[in-house]
Amino acid sequence: MKQRGRHRRRRRGQALRATLTGTALALTAAATLISTSQATGANSPGGLTPLRTGASSQLSLHENLASRDALDTLSGNMGGNVGVDGVLRDADRPMRNTADCSADERAALPVEPTATRAYCWGDDDARTSGWQPRSVTTSGDAEDDGTWGTHRVILAGWTHRDGRAAAPDRDEGLARIAVVDATDPDALRYRWVLLVAPRAGGKDFTAVHAGLGGMVWYQDKLIVTADHGEGLLVFDLHRLLRTDVDSGAVGRVGHGYSAAGYRYVLPAIGSYDLEGGSCARDRAVPCIGSLSLDRTTAPDSLVATEAADDRPERTRLWRYAFSTAAYRTGLLADAQGHVSAVEAWTTKGSGISGALSHRSAGDREAKWYIGRPSDSRSGHGSLWRQSTEGAEAATCTADRSHACWGLGTGSLSYWQQTGELWSLTGTAGHRVLYAVPLSSVDGSLG
């Protein structure tokens, strides 16, 4: 395993970009399926407005890290850490390439700009109504060179949301991660990992309830949104563990460990709680909706958005700086446990499903790419680029509407080495993991 840290290698950059970019998918026919009545986000959200002085204090977090002894105890009891490589060696589910996706799945992809890479899940995962894919992050976020060890990896976050009256309450909000081996872009495979939290001093664990509206893999840590946007949870990708009992229980079972049928678990190592209290009780405190990574700031930063709801007010967007201390890899802010937002804005754009901040060479300020869902469950969403100077949206050639983005898309992630913007769609029967060159996004705006 290579040393974790800030690698600045740029070798193979052009070859990697060429490998992952591929040939644009022949999906232009889907544009004819999008009618003007489905146009969404037609009203421009306008430019970003800096958050007023003092209001950013409502965005502050407090860090709470688990006992290292408890984490080590759990690892020792479960036979030691297997890490990402151990899970990838056991990847048991192939993803389907575009040609093997159904017509409904392909129709969920963006109309313009078209995706250059698209993959569909295994049949049962594609159809399940109980589990919903919501977020994506990659080894392009984790490391400067885009790889984790010798692999290119994609992580997709799924949350259990089942509206059936007979569904067990204990399952609501459970969270799992698809660990996808994307080293060979023509043969992706994945394995499920259940998110858990250690308890009883590391002698046991319990299932984690997490919304997973956003997820960022940075260095060796995975940061995700907690359930209902109540702060963030933190995981260490070195601490992936394997269970040895196959049962419906979660935690210690006799002399072994079970995880509701999942072979692998990832225990939380800490959390970031909103210092202002519960966002559900105090509307001044934002529930966190989506996350992404911005590598164009100094230091690198975690981008967060306010959760989508029906509030008439403006939506908040902000960022936290990652720590630069060598002993705090992948963690936020200072060692005293206080995390302040370093920048914050508001936007008139409502219902944000994903946001990405990126500053290209020569830009005076970062540009924000904002995904917004359709007003209709069957309609495509819209993708806007915003700055303090205004907003532009990707526009469909066929009808000049803005209903050009994916159907029910989740969070956004930028793979710096390939120049690709990654996202995923979440509606059962229409689920696709896909990539669009950021340059194509910029070219479609107007």
C-alpha positions in Angstrom: 0.0 0.0 0.0 1.4 3.4 -0.9 1.8 6.0 1.8 -1.4 8.1 2.5 -0.9 11.8 2.0 -0.8 14.5 -0.6 0.6 12.9 -3.7 1.3 15.3 -6.6 2.1 12.8 -9.2 0.8 13.6 -12.7 2.1 10.6 -14.5 -0.2 8.9 -16.9 -2.5 11.9 -16.8 -3.2 12.1 -20.5 -3.5 8.3 -20.9 -5.9 8.1 -17.9 -8.1 10.9 -19.3 -8.3 9.2 -22.7 -9.1 5.8 -21.1 -12.0 7.1 -19.0 -13.4 9.6 -21.4 -14.3 7.0 -24.1 -16.8 7.6 -26.8 -19.9 9.7 -26.2 -23.0 7.6 -25.7 -25.5 7.6 -28.5 -28.4 8.9 -26.5 -29.4 12.0 -28.4 -32.7 10.3 -29.3 -33.7 10.6 -25.7 -34.0 14.4 -26.2 -37.2 13.9 -28.1 -38.8 12.3 -25.1 -38.4 15.5 -23.0 -41.4 17.8 -23.6 -41.6 21.4 -22.8 -44.1 20.7 -20.1 -41.3 18.8 -18.2 -39.0 21.8 -18.2 -37.8 22.3 -14.6 -35.9 25.1 -12.9 -36.9 27.4 -15.7 -36.7 30.3 -13.3 -33.1 31.3 -12.9 -31.8 31.1 -9.3 -29.7 34.2 -10.0 -26.3 34.9 -8.6 -24.9 33.8 -5.3 -25.1 36.2 -2.4 -22.5 36.2 0.4 -24.1 35.2 3.7 -24.4 38.2 6.0 -21.8 38.7 8.7 -22.5 36.7 11.8 -24.9 34.3 10.1 -22.2 31.8 9.3 -21.9 30.9 13.0 -25.0 28.8 12.5 -23.0 26.5 10.2 -20.3 25.7 12.8 -19.6 22.1 13.8 -18.1 20.3 16.8 -15.8 17.2 16.3 -16.3 14.1 18.3 -13.9 11.3 17.7 -14.4 7.7 19.0 -11.8 6.1 21.4 -9.0 4.6 19.4 -8.9 1.8 22.0 -12.5 0.9 21.2 -11.8 0.9 17.5 -8.7 -1.2 17.9 -10.7 -3.7 20.1 -13.4 -4.1 17.5 -10.7 -4.6 14.8 -8.9 -7.2 16.8 -12.1 -9.1 17.7 -13.1 -9.3 14.1 -9.7 -10.5 12.8 -8.1 -7.3 11.8 -8.8 -4.6 9.2 -9.2 -5.7 5.6 -9.2 -2.3 4.0 -10.5 -1.3 0.6 -8.3 -3.8 -1.2 -9.8 -6.6 0.8 -13.3 -5.7 -0.2 -12.3 -5.2 -3.9 -10.8 -8.7 -4.0 -14.2 -10.0 -2.9 -16.3 -7.9 -5.3 -19.2 -10.2 -6.2 -21.6 -8.0 -8.3 -20.8 -6.9 -11.9 -22.2 -3.6 -13.1 -23.8 -3.6 -16.5 -22.2 -1.5 -19.3 -24.4 0.9 -21.2 -25.3 -1.6 -24.0 -26.8 -3.9 -21.3 -28.8 -1.2 -19.5 -32.5 -1.2 -20.2 -34.2 1.5 -22.3 -35.7 3.0 -19.1 -32.2 3.1 -17.5 -30.7 4.8 -20.5 -33.6 7.3 -20.6 -32.7 8.5 -17.1 -29.3 9.8 -18.3 -28.7 13.5 -19.0 -30.1 14.6 -22.4 -27.5 17.4 -22.8 -24.6 17.2 -22.2 -24.5 13.5 -22.9 -22.8 11.0 -20.6 -19.5 9.5 -21.8 -19.6 6.7 -19.3 -22.6 5.0 -17.8 -23.2 1.8 -15.8 -26.2 0.1 -14.4 -26.5 -1.9 -11.2 -27.1 -5.6 -10.7 -30.8 -6.6 -11.4 -32.0 -6.8 -7.8 -30.2 -3.5 -6.8 -31.6 -1.8 -9.9 -35.2 -2.6 -9.0 -35.4 -2.5 -5.2 -37.7 0.1 -3.7 -36.4 -0.2 -0.2 -32.9 1.1 -0.9 -32.2 4.4 -2.7 -28.9 5.5 -4.2 -28.1 9.1 -3.2 -24.5 10.0 -3.3 -21.1 9.3 -5.0 -17.4 9.9 -4.4 -14.3 8.4 -5.9 -10.6 7.8 -5.4 -10.3 10.9 -7.5 -11.5 12.7 -4.4 -9.3 10.6 -2.1 -5.9 11.1 -3.7 -4.3 13.5 -6.1 -3.3 10.8 -8.5 -6.9 9.4 -8.6 -6.0 5.9 -7.3 -6.2 4.0 -4.1 -3.3 1.7 -4.1 -3.4 0.2 -7.6 -7.1 0.7 -8.0 -9.5 3.3 -9.3 -12.5 3.2 -7.0 -16.0 4.6 -6.9 -18.1 4.6 -3.7 -21.9 5.0 -4.0 -24.0 5.7 -0.9 -27.5 4.0 -0.6 -30.0 4.7 2.2 -32.9 2.4 3.2 -36.2 4.3 2.6 -39.2 2.1 2.4 -42.7 3.7 2.4 -44.5 0.4 2.9 -46.6 0.3 6.1 -45.3 -3.2 6.8 -41.6 -2.3 6.5 -39.7 -2.7 9.8 -39.0 0.6 11.5 -35.5 -0.6 12.5 -34.5 -0.7 8.9 -35.5 2.9 8.1 -32.4 5.0 7.5 -29.9 2.2 7.4 -26.9 3.0 5.2 -24.7 1.0 2.9 -21.8 1.7 0.5 -21.2 0.1 -2.8 -17.4 -0.2 -3.2 -16.9 -0.3 -6.9 -13.7 -1.5 -8.6 -13.4 0.9 -11.6 -9.8 0.0 -12.5 -11.0 -1.6 -15.7 -13.5 0.9 -17.2 -15.1 -1.9 -19.2 -15.7 -4.3 -16.3 -16.8 -2.6 -13.1 -17.6 -4.8 -10.1 -18.8 -3.9 -6.6 -19.4 -5.2 -3.1 -21.8 -3.9 -0.4 -20.5 -2.6 2.9 -22.9 -1.8 5.8 -22.1 1.3 7.9 -22.0 0.7 11.6 -20.9 2.3 14.9 -18.8 0.6 17.6 -20.3 0.2 21.1 -19.6 -1.5 24.4 -16.0 -0.3 24.3 -15.5 -1.9 20.9 -16.8 -5.3 21.8 -19.9 -4.8 19.7 -21.4 -2.6 17.0 -24.7 -1.3 15.9 -26.1 -0.2 12.6 -25.7 3.5 11.6 -28.7 5.5 10.4 -27.4 8.0 7.8 -29.1 10.0 5.1 -26.1 9.8 2.7 -27.4 12.8 0.7 -23.8 13.7 0.5 -20.5 11.7 0.8 -16.8 12.7 0.3 -13.8 10.4 0.4 -10.8 12.5 1.3 -7.4 10.9 2.0 -8.2 8.0 4.3 -11.5 9.3 5.6 -15.1 9.1 4.4 -17.4 11.9 5.5 -21.2 11.4 5.0 -24.4 13.3 6.0 -26.1 11.9 9.0 -29.8 11.0 9.0 -32.1 14.0 8.5 -29.1 16.2 7.9 -28.2 16.4 11.6 -24.5 16.8 11.1 -21.8 14.5 9.6 -20.4 11.0 10.3 -16.8 10.1 9.8 -15.3 6.7 8.8 -11.7 5.5 8.3 -11.3 3.5 5.1 -8.4 1.5 6.6 -10.8 0.1 9.2 -13.1 -2.0 6.9 -13.9 -5.2 8.7 -15.3 -8.7 7.7 -18.1 -10.4 9.6 -18.0 -14.2 10.3 -21.7 -14.9 11.0 -24.4 -14.8 8.2 -27.6 -13.8 10.0 -30.2 -11.0 10.1 -28.7 -9.6 13.3 -26.4 -6.6 13.4 -23.6 -6.8 15.9 -22.1 -9.5 18.1 -23.7 -12.9 17.8 -22.3 -15.6 20.2 -18.6 -15.6 19.5 -18.8 -13.9 16.2 -20.2 -10.8 14.4 -23.1 -10.4 12.0 -24.3 -7.5 9.8 -27.8 -8.4 8.5 -26.3 -10.6 5.7 -23.5 -8.2 4.7 -20.0 -9.6 4.7 -18.3 -6.3 5.4 -18.9 -3.4 7.7 -17.3 0.1 8.1 -17.4 1.4 11.7 -17.7 5.1 12.3 -14.7 6.8 14.0 -16.5 10.0 14.9 -19.0 12.7 14.0 -19.4 16.4 13.4 -22.4 17.8 15.3 -24.1 21.1 14.5 -23.1 23.5 17.3 -26.3 25.4 17.1 -28.4 22.3 18.0 -30.9 20.3 16.0 -31.7 21.6 12.6 -35.1 20.1 13.0 -35.9 22.3 16.0 -34.2 25.5 15.0 -34.8 26.7 11.4 -31.8 29.0 11.6 -29.6 25.9 11.8 -29.3 24.2 8.4 -29.9 20.6 7.9 -27.0 19.4 5.7 -28.2 18.1 2.3 -25.3 17.2 0.0 -21.5 17.2 0.1 -18.6 17.4 -2.4 -14.9 18.1 -2.5 -13.2 21.2 -3.9 -9.5 20.7 -4.6 -9.1 24.2 -6.1 -9.1 25.9 -2.8 -6.1 26.2 -0.4 -6.4 24.1 1.7 -8.8 21.6 0.0 -12.4 22.1 1.3 -15.6 20.2 2.0 -18.6 21.8 0.2 -22.0 21.5 1.9 -25.5 22.6 0.9 -28.7 23.0 2.9 -31.1 20.1 2.6 -33.9 20.4 0.1 -37.3 21.3 1.6 -40.3 23.5 1.0 -39.0 26.6 2.6 -39.5 29.8 0.7 -36.2 31.3 1.9 -32.9 31.2 0.1 -30.8 28.1 0.2 -27.4 28.2 1.9 -24.1 26.9 0.4 -20.9 26.9 2.3 -17.5 25.2 2.8 -15.2 23.9 5.5 -11.4 23.7 5.3 -9.7 20.3 5.7 -6.9 20.1 8.2 -3.4 20.3 6.9 -1.9 18.6 10.0 -0.1 15.3 9.2 -1.7 13.5 12.1 -5.2 14.6 11.2 -5.5 13.2 7.7 -9.0 13.6 6.2 -10.4 15.5 9.1 -11.7 19.1 9.3 -10.3 22.2 10.9 -8.4 22.4 14.2 -7.4 19.8 16.8 -9.6 21.6 19.4 -12.7 20.1 17.8 -14.2 23.4 16.4 -15.1 23.6 12.7 -16.1 27.0 11.2 -17.4 27.6 7.7 -14.7 29.5 5.8 -17.1 30.8 3.1 -20.9 30.9 2.8 -23.5 32.1 0.3 -27.2 31.9 -0.4 -29.0 31.1 -3.6 -32.6 31.4 -4.8 -32.3 27.8 -6.2 -34.4 25.5 -4.2 -34.5 21.7 -3.9 -30.7 21.3 -4.5 -29.8 17.6 -5.0 -26.1 18.1 -5.5 -23.6 20.9 -5.7 -20.0 21.2 -6.8 -17.6 24.1 -6.5 -14.6 24.4 -8.9 -12.3 27.2 -9.9 -10.5 26.8 -13.2 -7.2 28.6 -14.1 -7.9 32.2 -14.8 -11.3 32.3 -13.0 -11.7 35.2 -10.6 -13.9 33.1 -8.4 -15.1 29.5 -8.0 -18.1 28.4 -10.1 -20.8 26.4 -8.5 -22.6 23.6 -10.4 -26.0 23.0 -8.9 -28.3 20.1 -9.7 -32.0 20.6 -9.2 -34.8 18.0 -9.5 -37.9 18.3 -11.7 -41.2 19.4 -10.3 -42.5 16.1 -11.7 -41.3 12.6 -10.6 -41.1 11.6 -14.2 -39.2 14.6 -15.5 -35.5 15.3 -15.9 -33.8 17.7 -13.6 -31.7 20.8 -14.4 -28.1 21.7 -14.0 -27.1 25.3 -13.3 -23.7 27.0 -13.1 -23.7 29.9 -10.6 -21.4 32.6 -9.4 -21.9 36.0 -7.8 -22.4 37.4 -11.3 -25.4 35.3 -12.2 -26.5 31.8 -13.4 -26.7 29.7 -16.5 -28.3 26.4 -17.2 -27.7 23.5 -19.5 -30.2 23.8 -22.3 -31.9 21.1 -24.4 -31.4 21.6 -28.1 -34.8 20.0 -28.9 -37.1 22.3 -27.0 -34.8 24.9 -25.4 -35.9 23.9 -22.0 -33.6 23.3 -19.0 -34.9 19.7 -18.3 -31.6 18.3 -19.5 -29.9 16.8 -16.5 -30.5 13.2 -15.1 -33.7 11.8 -13.8 -33.7 12.0 -10.0 -29.9 12.6 -9.7 -28.0 12.7 -6.4 -24.8 14.3 -5.4 -22.0 15.5 -7.7 -18.3 14.5 -7.6 -15.5 15.8 -9.8 -12.7 13.4 -10.8 -9.8 15.8 -11.3 -7.5 13.5 -13.3 -10.1 12.8 -16.0 -12.0 16.0 -16.0 -15.3 14.2 -15.4 -18.3 15.1 -13.3 -19.9 12.0 -11.7 -23.4 11.5 -10.5 -26.1 8.8 -10.2 -29.8 8.5 -10.6 -32.0 7.1 -7.9 -35.5 6.1 -9.2 -36.1 2.3 -9.1 -35.9 0.9 -12.6 -34.0 4.1 -13.8 -30.8 3.8 -11.8 -27.5 4.7 -13.6 -24.0 5.7 -12.4 -22.6 8.1 -15.0 -19.9 10.6 -15.9 -20.0 13.8 -18.0 -16.9 15.8 -18.9 -17.0 19.1 -17.0 -15.9 20.8 -20.2 -19.1 19.4 -21.9 -21.2 20.8 -19.1 -19.7 24.3 -19.6 -20.2 24.0 -23.4 -23.9 23.2 -22.9 -24.6 26.3 -20.8 -26.5 29.2 -22.2 
